[in-house]
């Protein structure tokens, strides 16, 4: 078993040096300590000073200097859209008001399945559908900027 010593955000580590990958859903990417198995079958103990919400493209450096790339696995999520961008902003407010973890994309919002929330969204006029996609919800408002995952312009590059 190998131990991780370092976590680096996407773009801040030598990605060309990755010798393996870890493909994980959001829950598995948000830990401080956990035993994981890489995509090539190697056991790794994630052992970080603080819990981190790792994102697709992040890197983990092992105690022997090797790097492992983190990949976000597709999971079942709910995609929310509306023809009117102002209504979609209002819908995002309603999700935040209910403390629903939300992945903000360019033209859609993603949440985890929850039939009560989905009924509320449909009542607000949203189009709601279940899809397979990666999930990286926004960090909380009280998370320091150095703990948040940077998305460049603040949004994903895909819908």
VENPEFEN-V478079 format. One record per residue. N is the residue number from 0. PHI is phi in radians with two decimals (999 if undefined). OMEGA is omega in whole degrees, -180 to 180 (999 if undefined). NEAR is the number of other C-alpha atoms within 10 Angstrom. Layout:
BEGIN
{{N/PHI/OMEGA/NEAR} {N/PHI/OMEGA/NEAR}}
END
This chain:
BEGIN
{{0/999/178/9} {1/-1.92/-179/13} {2/-1.92/175/17} {3/-1.53/178/20} {4/-1.95/-172/16} {5/-2.39/170/16} {6/-2.06/178/22} {7/-2.25/179/15} {8/-1.21/177/18} {9/-0.91/180/19} {10/1.52/-178/11} {11/-2.02/178/11} {12/-2.45/-176/18} {13/-1.34/-174/12} {14/-1.00/180/15} {15/-1.16/-180/8} {16/-1.62/180/13} {17/-1.12/180/16} {18/-1.81/-177/11} {19/-2.84/178/16} {20/-2.33/171/20} {21/-2.12/179/24} {22/-1.81/-170/19} {23/-2.37/171/23} {24/-1.31/-174/21} {25/-1.04/-179/20} {26/-1.02/180/11} {27/-1.25/178/16} {28/-1.50/-176/22} {29/-2.07/-177/15} {30/-2.57/171/16} {31/-1.88/179/14} {32/-2.32/177/15} {33/-2.92/174/13} {34/-1.51/-178/13} {35/-2.26/174/17} {36/-2.11/-179/15} {37/-1.20/180/16} {38/-1.12/176/14} {39/-1.62/175/10} {40/1.65/180/11} {41/-1.52/177/13} {42/-1.40/-178/14} {43/-2.34/174/18} {44/-1.79/175/17} {45/-1.30/-176/21} {46/-2.47/-176/17} {47/-1.91/-180/17} {48/-1.14/-180/11} {49/-2.41/174/10} {50/-1.14/-178/13} {51/-2.29/173/16} {52/-1.56/-178/20} {53/-1.16/-179/27} {54/-2.16/177/26} {55/-0.97/179/22} {56/1.70/176/19} {57/-1.18/-180/21} {58/-2.21/175/27} {59/-2.12/177/26} {60/-1.75/179/19} {61/-1.46/-178/18} {62/-1.09/179/12} {63/-1.60/176/10} {64/1.65/179/12} {65/-1.24/179/13} {66/-1.98/174/23} {67/-2.14/179/24} {68/-1.53/177/25} {69/-1.59/177/24} {70/-2.14/177/20} {71/-1.44/177/21} {72/-1.43/173/17} {73/-1.21/178/15} {74/-2.48/179/15} {75/-1.30/178/15} {76/-2.39/178/20} {77/-1.91/178/23} {78/-1.72/-176/23} {79/-2.07/178/23} {80/-2.43/176/20} {81/-2.70/-179/18} {82/-1.15/-179/11} {83/-1.77/-179/11} {84/-0.98/179/12} {85/-1.16/177/10} {86/-1.18/178/15} {87/-1.12/175/20} {88/-1.11/178/14} {89/-1.08/178/12} {90/-1.10/177/21} {91/-1.05/178/21} {92/-1.08/179/12} {93/-1.05/177/16} {94/-1.14/179/18} {95/-1.10/179/13} {96/-1.09/178/9} {97/-1.76/177/10} {98/1.00/178/10} {99/-1.49/176/15} {100/-1.02/-174/17} {101/-2.31/175/19} {102/-1.69/-176/21} {103/-1.58/178/20} {104/-1.89/-177/18} {105/-1.09/-174/11} {106/-2.16/-179/16} {107/-2.47/173/20} {108/-2.06/176/23} {109/-2.12/175/26} {110/-2.38/173/22} {111/-1.40/180/19} {112/-1.02/177/15} {113/-2.81/-173/11} {114/-1.07/179/10} {115/-1.17/179/8} {116/-1.15/179/16} {117/-1.07/176/20} {118/-1.08/178/13} {119/-1.07/-178/14} {120/-1.09/178/19} {121/-1.10/176/12} {122/-1.13/177/10} {123/-1.52/177/15} {124/1.61/-179/16} {125/-1.35/168/20} {126/-1.56/-175/15} {127/-2.21/176/18} {128/-2.57/178/13} {129/-1.55/-179/14} {130/-2.43/171/14} {131/-1.78/-180/12} {132/-2.81/174/16} {133/-1.29/-177/20} {134/-2.31/177/25} {135/-2.42/-177/24} {136/-1.15/177/20} {137/-1.05/175/15} {138/-1.28/179/16} {139/-1.12/-178/11} {140/-1.11/-178/8} {141/-1.72/177/6} {142/-1.40/179/9} {143/-1.10/-177/9} {144/-1.05/180/10} {145/-1.32/178/7} {146/-1.72/-178/13} {147/-1.44/175/17} {148/-1.50/179/20} {149/-1.32/177/14} {150/-2.02/180/11} {151/1.28/-179/8} {152/-1.50/179/7} {153/1.58/-178/12} {154/-2.35/175/15} {155/-1.22/179/14} {156/-1.48/-179/10} {157/-2.25/-180/8} {158/-1.41/999/12}}
END
